[in-house]
Amino acid sequence: MAKRQVTFSFPEELLEEPIIYTIGQQFRVMTNIRQAEISESKGWVQLELEGEEGDIDDAIAWATSKGVRVDTLETPL
């Protein structure tokens, strides 16, 4: 299994959407929230994603298509 550390940045219109939950259910990727900050107008979450490389790639592509900005972290959380 692969692990990838990413930051998801959410615009206001996605703050109520269960993006992280859906990734865990739909893409067979385990999510581990390491840090987060949410306000009424925006939010970000640093995640560790664990699963098969293809499943992680599919999950990230889906989140991006929903409007989430996804940045890969180069250093460990």
Rosetta blueprint (number, residue, H / E / L):
1 M L
2 A E
3 K E
4 R E
5 Q E
6 V E
7 T E
8 F E
9 S E
10 F E
11 P E
12 E H
13 E H
14 L H
15 L L
16 E L
17 E L
18 P L
19 I H
20 I H
21 Y H
22 T H
23 I H
24 G H
25 Q H
26 Q H
27 F L
28 R L
29 V L
30 M E
31 T E
32 N E
33 I E
34 R E
35 Q E
36 A E
37 E E
38 I E
39 S L
40 E L
41 S L
42 K E
43 G E
44 W E
45 V E
46 Q E
47 L E
48 E E
49 L E
50 E E
51 G E
52 E L
53 E H
54 G H
55 D H
56 I H
57 D H
58 D H
59 A H
60 I H
61 A H
62 W H
63 A H
64 T H
65 S H
66 K H
67 G L
68 V L
69 R E
70 V E
71 D E
72 T E
73 L L
74 E L
75 T L
76 P L
77 L L
